Amino acid sequence: MDCIPSKMTIQFNIDKSKKIDKTLIYTNNRKLLADIEGSLNIRINGNDFFQENYILLLEFAVAISRWLENFEKGIIQEFAYESMDYSEGTIIQFNQKNERIWAVTSIWGNDNIAKEICIQDLVSSLKDFLADFQKDIYDEFSISLTNFLK
């Protein structure tokens, strides 16, 4: 099956009104996984697939980072984002359909749009999200995402 190039964009907005304890930042305290939250919007080919105003963004970014790290090591596995803030199952999943095509699904997603994406497009969009997110959390809070991957 041929892979039709797709564009997935992941946009976020960190809730900066929430006060973050500076001592947690200096110690890379895991409580920050719950404290850094905001809105998340995933668009596929220009269509809204997923929109949530309150999601644990740092927790999501850590999960994406770990999956990408394994993927780049050749460990190919499905991605399942489950949150400490939601106990009813997986929120966002990436499932391999074949060697080149993956399906993006969500229990909160818009099921009316095509959700299959070429793996290279998926990986590229995830890397773009992580770069933007890392820049924002460092600029705002002096937090390095890599400190949470240890």
FENCOR-V240886 format. One record per residue. PSI is psi as a letter, one per 20 degrees, with the letter a starting at -180 (none if undefined). D_LAST is the distance of its C-alpha to the last C-alpha in Angstrom with 2 decimals. Layout:
BEGIN
psi=PSI d_last=D_LAST
psi=PSI d_last=D_LAST
END
This chain:
BEGIN
psi=p d_last=37.88
psi=q d_last=37.47
psi=p d_last=34.63
psi=p d_last=35.96
psi=p d_last=33.77
psi=q d_last=32.36
psi=p d_last=30.80
psi=p d_last=28.03
psi=q d_last=26.98
psi=o d_last=24.37
psi=q d_last=25.43
psi=r d_last=23.99
psi=o d_last=25.16
psi=p d_last=23.01
psi=o d_last=25.05
psi=i d_last=25.50
psi=i d_last=28.01
psi=p d_last=25.48
psi=p d_last=24.86
psi=p d_last=21.30
psi=o d_last=21.08
psi=h d_last=20.11
psi=h d_last=18.83
psi=h d_last=16.10
psi=g d_last=15.06
psi=h d_last=15.12
psi=j d_last=12.93
psi=l d_last=10.40
psi=p d_last=12.04
psi=i d_last=11.33
psi=h d_last=15.09
psi=h d_last=14.64
psi=h d_last=13.70
psi=h d_last=17.34
psi=h d_last=18.80
psi=o d_last=18.19
psi=r d_last=20.73
psi=b d_last=23.64
psi=q d_last=25.58
psi=p d_last=24.60
psi=p d_last=27.21
psi=p d_last=26.97
psi=p d_last=30.10
psi=p d_last=31.21
psi=l d_last=34.15
psi=i d_last=34.95
psi=p d_last=35.14
psi=p d_last=33.13
psi=g d_last=31.17
psi=p d_last=28.84
psi=p d_last=29.28
psi=p d_last=27.72
psi=h d_last=28.21
psi=o d_last=25.65
psi=q d_last=22.31
psi=n d_last=18.82
psi=g d_last=17.84
psi=g d_last=14.30
psi=g d_last=13.64
psi=g d_last=15.55
psi=h d_last=13.79
psi=g d_last=10.30
psi=g d_last=12.31
psi=g d_last=14.13
psi=g d_last=11.28
psi=g d_last=9.95
psi=g d_last=13.67
psi=g d_last=14.51
psi=g d_last=12.00
psi=g d_last=13.63
psi=g d_last=16.98
psi=i d_last=16.94
psi=i d_last=16.35
psi=j d_last=19.44
psi=n d_last=18.03
psi=o d_last=20.37
psi=q d_last=19.96
psi=q d_last=21.07
psi=p d_last=18.96
psi=o d_last=19.53
psi=o d_last=18.39
psi=q d_last=19.10
psi=q d_last=18.76
psi=i d_last=18.76
psi=i d_last=21.70
psi=o d_last=23.76
psi=j d_last=24.56
psi=j d_last=27.01
psi=a d_last=24.92
psi=p d_last=23.18
psi=g d_last=23.70
psi=p d_last=23.00
psi=q d_last=23.03
psi=p d_last=23.28
psi=p d_last=25.48
psi=p d_last=26.68
psi=g d_last=30.49
psi=a d_last=31.05
psi=h d_last=29.60
psi=i d_last=29.81
psi=p d_last=30.04
psi=q d_last=27.60
psi=p d_last=28.62
psi=p d_last=26.91
psi=q d_last=27.84
psi=q d_last=27.44
psi=i d_last=29.29
psi=j d_last=29.77
psi=r d_last=30.60
psi=o d_last=33.97
psi=j d_last=35.36
psi=j d_last=38.18
psi=q d_last=36.42
psi=p d_last=35.40
psi=j d_last=31.78
psi=p d_last=31.54
psi=q d_last=29.74
psi=q d_last=29.36
psi=h d_last=25.91
psi=h d_last=25.97
psi=h d_last=26.88
psi=g d_last=24.14
psi=g d_last=21.42
psi=g d_last=23.08
psi=h d_last=23.26
psi=g d_last=19.62
psi=h d_last=18.70
psi=g d_last=21.35
psi=g d_last=20.05
psi=g d_last=16.49
psi=g d_last=18.16
psi=g d_last=20.51
psi=g d_last=18.08
psi=g d_last=15.79
psi=g d_last=19.08
psi=g d_last=20.39
psi=h d_last=17.62
psi=g d_last=17.48
psi=h d_last=21.29
psi=g d_last=21.74
psi=i d_last=19.13
psi=k d_last=17.40
psi=p d_last=14.02
psi=p d_last=11.53
psi=h d_last=9.89
psi=h d_last=7.21
psi=i d_last=6.13
psi=j d_last=5.62
psi=j d_last=3.79
psi=none d_last=0.00
END
